[in-house]
Amino acid sequence: MKKLTAIILALAFILTLPTGAFALSKEGGIEPLKAQFVQDEGPETNGYTVDYSYYSPVKENDTTKYPLVVWLHGMGDGKEPGAPVKKSNIAYWTSDEFQARFKPAGGAFILAARSREEDNIFWSNEMIEPLRAAIDEFIAYNKENIDLTRIYVGGYSMGGKMTLKMAVAYPEMFAAAFPICPAWSPSEELCGMLADTPVWITSSTRDPLVNYYMAVSPTFERITTASNVAEDCRLSTLTKVCYEDGTKTSSSHHAWFAVNHDMFTDANGDYHNMSTVNGLGEEVKLSYPDGMICWLTSHTSDYDGTPIAGTGNLTPEHSTDNIIHCDGVLGFFELLFNAIKMIIGIK
């Protein structure tokens, strides 16, 4: 009986250790990594709250200052608390291999925020202030361990839209931004707000939902034209979109799988069907393990943690949601093309 009691007490002790106390390898699979995330919720702001899942790298008696990565999901992946982590592979960024790439700290907080899709809210403008409030509160809770100069924001599709909106609204907060197939194309005026923000966009030329040629490429051009750091901006272009093992994804919209795997294959080689240029139009050759994570942490800001009320640079006349470029015709033909390939047995 004493032995059983001792085992139970030992397990209870282990379970009460802070998240991040034990590093997990990505070789163990994605599910144990997802299980490390903890649920919380930000304060009510203008009648809304933003809940989120977060990973903390902080260990017992740890005084290290870690970067903070804010991750924003796409449409359909925020239907319930925890869904943004369950529906994407951002949890790979909590693996010991990927955490070690966050220099100089050797780790990072990951905050996966959720738009309230059960209320038909898909990162629309009313969520800008509640999201900012949730981030501010999270920083306040973890002020001893967050490097305020290394706060980054990224996300895909509708989350890519919100990534750009948050970076435009609060450029002093984010040291860099990494929108993926962003479903929003900001104007020249708004791109000017990103003049000192390094931006790395990832998208596919075959994207059936957010058209690369009508939306993504012009957005990158406007950002880099207005940028003071164009050499630090990047555009990664995929053709056929694959998982890290080379298996084709169900849609060429799913460019985020490349980012979730830090822009390298599971064999640590060049990511499938991907090329990268900087904002000067020069080819960028990614060399393992110097991918998205290393690029992010090479950039810092002067942010001092001062909370900002309101929507910052996104005034009411700016914060419209009507500049979304989708191409349903291309989407139909991609589905038709994929169906034909399945029938005739072509991969």
C-alpha positions in Angstrom: 0.0 0.0 0.0 2.9 2.4 0.9 4.5 1.7 -2.5 1.3 2.4 -4.3 0.8 5.7 -2.4 4.4 6.7 -3.2 3.8 6.1 -6.9 0.6 8.1 -6.8 2.4 11.0 -5.1 5.2 10.9 -7.6 2.8 11.0 -10.5 0.9 13.9 -8.9 4.2 15.8 -8.5 5.1 15.2 -12.2 1.7 16.4 -13.3 2.0 19.6 -11.3 5.3 20.6 -12.9 5.0 23.6 -15.2 4.5 23.1 -18.9 7.9 23.0 -20.7 9.6 21.2 -17.8 10.3 18.2 -20.0 11.2 18.7 -23.7 9.6 16.3 -26.1 11.1 15.3 -29.4 9.1 15.6 -32.6 10.1 12.0 -33.4 7.5 11.0 -30.8 4.7 12.3 -33.0 2.5 15.4 -32.9 -0.1 14.3 -30.4 2.2 14.4 -27.3 3.3 17.8 -28.4 -0.3 19.0 -28.7 -1.0 17.7 -25.2 1.4 20.2 -23.7 -0.8 23.2 -24.4 -2.8 24.8 -21.7 -6.2 26.6 -22.1 -6.8 30.1 -20.9 -8.9 33.2 -21.9 -8.3 36.9 -22.3 -10.4 39.7 -20.7 -13.7 40.8 -22.1 -13.2 43.8 -24.4 -16.0 45.5 -26.3 -18.3 42.5 -25.4 -15.9 39.8 -26.7 -13.2 37.6 -25.3 -10.5 35.6 -27.1 -9.6 32.2 -25.6 -6.3 30.5 -26.5 -4.1 27.5 -26.0 -0.5 28.2 -25.0 2.8 26.4 -24.5 5.3 27.6 -22.0 9.0 26.8 -22.1 9.5 28.0 -18.5 11.1 25.5 -16.1 11.2 25.7 -12.4 13.2 28.6 -11.1 13.7 29.8 -14.7 14.5 33.5 -15.2 15.2 33.2 -18.9 13.4 35.7 -21.2 11.7 33.8 -24.0 10.2 35.0 -27.3 6.4 34.9 -27.8 4.8 33.6 -31.0 1.1 34.4 -31.6 -0.5 31.9 -33.9 -3.8 32.6 -35.7 -5.9 29.8 -37.3 -7.8 29.8 -40.5 -11.5 29.6 -41.1 -13.1 26.4 -39.8 -10.3 25.7 -37.3 -11.6 27.7 -34.4 -14.9 26.0 -33.7 -14.2 25.2 -30.1 -11.5 25.9 -27.4 -8.3 24.0 -28.3 -9.2 23.6 -32.0 -6.4 25.9 -33.3 -3.8 23.5 -31.9 -5.7 20.3 -32.8 -6.3 21.4 -36.4 -2.8 22.5 -37.3 0.8 21.3 -36.7 2.0 24.4 -34.9 2.7 22.0 -32.0 5.9 21.0 -33.8 7.3 24.3 -32.7 7.2 23.0 -29.1 9.5 20.1 -29.8 12.9 20.2 -28.4 14.4 20.3 -31.9 12.4 23.4 -32.9 12.5 25.1 -29.5 16.3 25.0 -29.6 16.2 27.1 -32.8 14.7 30.1 -30.8 17.9 32.0 -30.2 19.3 33.1 -27.9 16.8 31.8 -25.3 16.6 28.2 -26.6 12.8 28.2 -26.3 9.6 30.2 -26.9 6.1 30.7 -25.8 3.5 29.7 -28.4 0.0 31.3 -28.0 -2.6 29.9 -30.4 -5.6 32.3 -30.2 -9.1 31.4 -31.3 -11.8 33.5 -33.0 -15.3 32.6 -31.9 -16.4 30.7 -34.9 -19.4 29.3 -33.0 -20.7 32.9 -33.2 -19.8 33.1 -36.9 -16.8 35.4 -36.2 -13.9 34.6 -38.4 -11.2 37.0 -37.3 -13.3 40.0 -38.2 -12.5 43.5 -37.1 -14.3 43.3 -33.8 -11.7 40.7 -32.6 -8.7 43.1 -33.1 -9.0 44.7 -29.6 -10.0 41.5 -27.8 -7.0 39.7 -29.3 -4.7 42.5 -28.3 -6.2 42.5 -24.8 -5.6 38.7 -24.5 -2.0 39.1 -25.6 -1.4 42.0 -23.2 -2.9 40.0 -20.3 -0.8 36.9 -21.2 2.3 39.1 -21.2 1.4 40.5 -17.8 0.9 37.0 -16.4 4.4 35.9 -17.8 6.2 39.2 -17.5 9.2 37.7 -15.8 9.9 35.3 -18.7 8.8 37.1 -21.9 11.3 38.9 -24.1 9.2 42.0 -25.1 11.5 42.7 -28.0 10.8 39.3 -29.6 7.0 39.1 -30.1 6.0 37.6 -33.4 2.6 37.1 -35.1 1.7 34.6 -37.8 -1.2 32.6 -39.1 -2.9 31.2 -42.2 -5.8 32.1 -44.5 -8.2 34.1 -42.3 -5.5 34.0 -39.7 -3.1 35.3 -42.3 -5.5 38.2 -42.8 -5.6 38.8 -39.0 -1.8 38.5 -38.9 -1.5 41.5 -41.3 -4.2 43.4 -39.5 -2.5 43.0 -36.1 0.9 43.9 -37.6 -0.6 47.0 -39.3 -2.5 48.0 -36.2 0.3 47.5 -33.7 3.7 47.6 -35.6 5.5 48.6 -32.4 4.5 45.3 -30.7 5.6 42.8 -33.3 9.2 42.3 -34.3 8.2 40.3 -37.4 5.1 38.8 -39.0 4.6 35.6 -41.1 1.2 35.5 -42.8 0.5 32.4 -44.8 -1.9 32.6 -47.8 -3.4 35.7 -46.2 -7.0 36.3 -47.1 -6.6 40.1 -47.1 -4.7 42.5 -49.4 -4.0 45.8 -47.6 -3.8 49.1 -49.4 -0.6 51.0 -50.2 -1.4 53.3 -47.2 -1.7 50.4 -44.8 1.4 48.6 -46.1 3.2 51.8 -45.2 2.5 51.0 -41.6 4.7 48.0 -42.0 7.7 50.0 -43.2 9.9 48.8 -40.3 8.4 45.3 -39.9 10.0 42.3 -41.6 7.3 40.2 -43.2 7.6 36.6 -44.6 4.7 35.5 -46.7 4.2 31.8 -47.7 1.7 30.8 -50.4 1.1 28.5 -53.4 0.7 29.6 -57.0 -2.0 27.0 -57.2 -4.0 28.2 -54.2 -7.7 27.7 -55.1 -9.0 30.1 -52.4 -6.6 33.0 -52.0 -5.3 33.8 -55.5 -1.6 34.1 -55.6 -1.4 36.4 -58.7 -4.4 38.7 -57.8 -3.8 38.9 -54.0 -0.6 37.4 -52.5 2.0 38.7 -55.0 0.6 42.2 -55.2 0.4 42.3 -51.4 4.1 41.4 -51.1 5.0 44.0 -53.7 3.1 46.7 -51.9 4.7 45.7 -48.6 8.3 45.6 -49.9 7.8 48.8 -52.0 6.9 50.7 -48.7 9.5 48.8 -46.6 12.6 50.2 -45.0 13.7 46.5 -44.5 12.9 45.0 -47.8 16.1 42.9 -47.7 14.7 41.2 -44.6 11.3 40.5 -46.1 10.7 37.1 -47.8 8.2 35.4 -50.1 8.2 31.6 -50.2 6.3 30.3 -53.2 5.0 26.7 -53.4 3.6 25.0 -56.4 2.1 21.6 -55.4 1.7 21.7 -51.7 2.9 18.7 -49.7 3.3 17.6 -46.1 6.9 17.4 -44.8 7.2 13.8 -45.9 6.3 14.7 -49.6 2.7 13.4 -49.5 0.4 15.8 -51.3 -2.0 17.8 -49.1 -5.7 17.8 -49.9 -5.5 21.3 -51.2 -2.9 23.7 -52.5 -4.3 26.2 -50.0 -2.5 24.3 -47.2 0.8 26.1 -47.4 1.0 26.3 -43.6 2.3 22.8 -43.4 5.6 24.0 -44.7 5.7 26.7 -42.1 4.7 24.3 -39.3 7.7 22.2 -40.2 10.0 25.3 -40.2 10.4 25.2 -44.0 12.3 21.9 -44.2 11.3 18.3 -45.0 11.3 15.6 -42.4 14.7 14.6 -43.9 16.0 18.2 -43.1 16.2 19.0 -46.8 14.7 21.7 -49.0 11.0 21.8 -48.6 9.0 20.2 -51.5 8.3 22.5 -54.5 9.2 25.7 -52.7 11.4 28.7 -53.7 12.1 31.8 -51.7 13.0 35.4 -52.6 13.6 38.5 -50.5 12.0 41.9 -50.9 14.7 42.9 -53.3 13.8 40.0 -55.7 17.0 38.1 -54.8 16.8 34.3 -54.3 17.1 33.1 -50.7 18.6 29.7 -50.2 17.4 28.2 -46.9 20.1 26.1 -45.2 19.0 23.7 -42.5 18.2 24.5 -39.7 18.0 28.2 -40.5 14.3 28.4 -41.5 11.3 30.4 -40.3 12.1 30.2 -36.6 15.7 31.4 -37.0 14.5 34.2 -39.3 12.0 35.3 -36.7 14.3 35.4 -33.8 16.9 37.4 -35.8 14.5 40.3 -35.6 13.8 42.4 -32.5 11.7 45.5 -31.7 11.9 48.4 -29.2 8.6 47.3 -27.6 8.5 48.1 -23.9 5.2 46.3 -23.0 3.0 49.4 -22.9 -0.6 48.4 -23.5 -2.4 50.2 -26.3 -6.1 50.8 -26.3 -8.2 50.8 -29.4 -7.2 49.4 -32.8 -4.0 51.4 -33.2 -3.3 52.3 -36.9 -6.5 50.6 -38.1 -9.0 53.4 -37.8 -12.7 52.6 -38.6 -12.3 53.8 -42.2 -9.3 51.5 -42.6 -10.5 48.4 -41.0 -12.8 47.0 -43.7 -13.0 43.4 -44.6 -13.9 43.8 -48.2 -10.5 43.3 -49.8 -10.4 39.5 -49.8 -9.3 37.7 -53.0 -10.7 34.3 -53.5 -11.1 32.4 -56.7 -13.9 29.9 -56.7 -13.4 29.0 -60.3 -9.8 27.9 -59.7 -11.0 26.0 -56.6 -13.6 24.1 -58.7 -11.0 23.2 -61.4 -8.5 22.0 -58.7 -11.1 19.7 -57.2 -12.0 18.4 -60.7 -8.4 17.9 -61.6 -7.7 16.0 -58.4 -10.7 13.8 -58.9 -9.5 12.9 -62.4 -6.0 12.1 -61.1 -7.5 9.8 -58.5 -9.6 8.0 -61.1 -6.7 7.4 -63.4 -4.2 6.7 -60.6 -1.9 9.7 -61.0 -0.3 11.1 -57.8 
